[in-house]
Amino acid sequence: MNKRRGTIPEHFNSAEEAGEFWDIHSAADYWDEMEEEEMEFDIQKRTFLVQVDGRIYQLAKKKAEAEHMTVEQIINTLLDRELAKAE
């Protein structure tokens, strides 16, 4: 990391600006300026990473493009439809 350059800006104009700042600065150099915050998270959705065969991915990608959807949307839609038949 680069050496500390002044203080942490009071506000960043965008997430990109904050990212650029922290790309070249280390939080370890700013411990004395940081304040402890209490946060709570209410996670409503979970995402699981599942390996997919390359051929299946390419087929899903082609279908997604044709239907103006993302690969994730296509795979979730197809799996949901297929698994609903099994219930």
trRosetta pair geometry for C-beta under 8 A, 3 or more apart (Angstrom, degrees):
i j d omega theta_ij theta_ji phi_ij phi_ji
1 24 7.4 125 -158 179 74 37
1 25 6.7 53 -172 -169 117 19
1 26 3.8 58 159 -45 173 112
1 28 7.8 149 41 42 159 107
1 29 7.4 -153 121 -18 139 124
2 5 7.0 -1 122 -26 118 112
2 24 5.0 2 20 177 129 85
2 25 6.7 -54 63 -85 94 48
2 26 8.0 178 52 -14 51 90
3 29 7.6 142 -167 -117 44 154
4 25 6.9 65 -117 -141 55 99
4 26 7.9 -80 -74 47 77 85
4 29 4.2 -168 -74 167 109 138
4 30 7.3 151 -121 -62 116 77
5 24 8.0 -1 14 121 131 111
5 25 7.0 -110 30 -91 92 109
7 33 6.3 163 -150 -120 90 155
8 21 7.7 93 -141 161 74 141
8 30 5.7 71 -46 -147 116 145
8 33 5.6 161 10 123 114 143
8 34 8.0 69 -5 -75 156 72
9 12 6.0 107 85 -72 130 66
9 21 6.9 -111 11 -104 113 157
12 15 7.4 94 113 -90 132 21
12 17 4.4 175 -172 94 101 109
12 18 4.0 -174 39 -62 179 87
12 21 6.8 -122 -101 0 125 138
13 17 5.1 72 50 0 80 158
14 17 4.7 105 54 2 77 99
14 18 7.2 -139 97 0 46 84
15 18 5.6 -53 -151 38 37 112
15 19 6.2 42 149 -23 67 106
16 19 5.5 -53 -148 36 31 115
16 20 6.4 34 153 -21 65 103
17 20 5.7 -50 -148 33 31 112
17 21 6.6 34 151 -20 62 103
18 21 5.6 -53 -153 33 33 114
18 22 6.4 16 157 -6 68 109
19 22 6.1 -64 -143 46 29 99
19 23 6.1 41 154 -34 65 104
20 23 5.6 -47 -146 22 30 119
20 24 7.3 0 164 4 59 104
21 24 7.0 -88 -169 46 26 87
21 25 5.9 -20 160 17 70 124
22 25 5.8 -73 -120 59 37 90
22 27 7.3 11 -139 -53 104 88
25 29 6.6 -108 -175 53 86 127
25 30 7.2 43 157 -28 120 125
26 29 4.9 93 74 -4 90 101
26 30 7.7 174 99 1 55 90
27 30 5.7 -75 -155 48 45 103
27 31 7.4 79 151 -65 73 67
27 34 7.3 37 -168 -56 95 146
28 31 6.6 -6 -157 -36 37 103
30 33 4.8 -56 -173 45 85 111
30 34 5.8 91 126 -37 91 98
31 34 5.8 -59 -146 26 33 113
43 46 6.9 61 151 -71 120 76
52 56 5.2 -115 173 85 99 118
52 57 4.9 120 107 -63 119 94
52 60 7.6 -27 161 10 153 144
52 75 7.2 -77 -93 -123 155 145
53 56 4.4 83 65 8 92 107
53 57 6.9 -160 91 -10 45 86
54 57 5.6 -54 -146 35 32 113
54 58 6.4 31 157 -19 66 104
55 58 5.9 -55 -149 35 30 110
55 59 6.5 30 153 -17 64 106
56 59 5.7 -55 -149 37 33 111
56 60 6.2 31 153 -18 66 108
57 60 5.7 -58 -147 39 30 110
57 61 6.1 34 153 -24 66 106
57 71 7.0 25 -160 -164 76 139
58 61 5.5 -49 -144 33 31 115
58 62 6.5 33 155 -19 63 103
59 62 5.9 -53 -150 34 30 111
59 63 6.4 26 153 -14 64 108
60 63 5.7 -56 -146 41 32 110
60 64 6.0 37 153 -25 66 108
60 71 5.2 83 125 -151 108 87
60 74 5.0 158 -168 101 89 128
60 75 5.3 17 -149 -66 149 89
60 78 7.5 -118 -114 12 103 146
61 64 5.6 -52 -144 34 29 114
61 65 6.5 30 156 -19 62 104
61 71 5.2 -18 -90 -93 67 116
62 65 6.0 -54 -152 34 29 110
62 66 6.5 27 152 -17 62 109
63 66 5.7 -58 -149 38 32 112
63 67 6.2 6 160 2 68 113
63 74 5.3 133 98 -152 108 146
64 67 6.2 -72 -143 51 25 94
64 69 4.7 -104 -149 81 75 81
64 70 5.9 -24 -165 146 133 14
64 71 4.8 -95 -30 -80 164 49
64 73 6.8 120 -128 61 106 92
64 74 4.2 -110 -78 -23 90 138
65 68 7.6 26 -172 -75 29 36
67 74 6.9 129 55 -92 131 107
69 73 4.2 -118 177 84 111 130
69 74 5.3 132 100 -53 128 85
69 77 7.7 -24 172 -3 163 140
70 73 4.6 100 53 3 79 100
70 74 7.1 -146 93 -3 43 85
71 74 5.8 -55 -149 37 33 111
71 75 6.2 28 156 -16 68 108
72 75 6.1 -58 -144 40 27 106
72 76 6.1 24 159 -15 64 111
73 76 5.9 -59 -145 41 26 108
73 77 6.1 27 157 -20 64 110
74 77 5.8 -58 -146 37 27 110
74 78 6.2 20 159 -14 65 110
75 78 6.0 -57 -144 40 28 107
75 79 6.1 24 160 -15 65 111
76 79 5.9 -58 -141 42 27 108
76 80 6.0 30 159 -22 64 110
77 80 5.8 -56 -145 36 25 112
77 81 6.3 23 157 -17 62 109
78 81 5.8 -56 -146 37 29 110
78 82 6.1 22 158 -14 65 111
79 82 5.8 -59 -141 42 29 107
79 83 5.8 19 164 -12 67 113
80 83 6.2 -60 -138 43 22 103
80 84 6.2 30 158 -28 61 108
81 84 5.9 -54 -149 28 25 114
81 85 7.3 30 151 -24 57 99
82 85 6.0 -50 -165 21 36 113
82 86 7.4 29 144 -17 63 104
83 86 5.5 -51 -157 30 47 115
83 87 7.3 59 147 -36 67 92
84 87 5.8 -38 -160 8 42 117
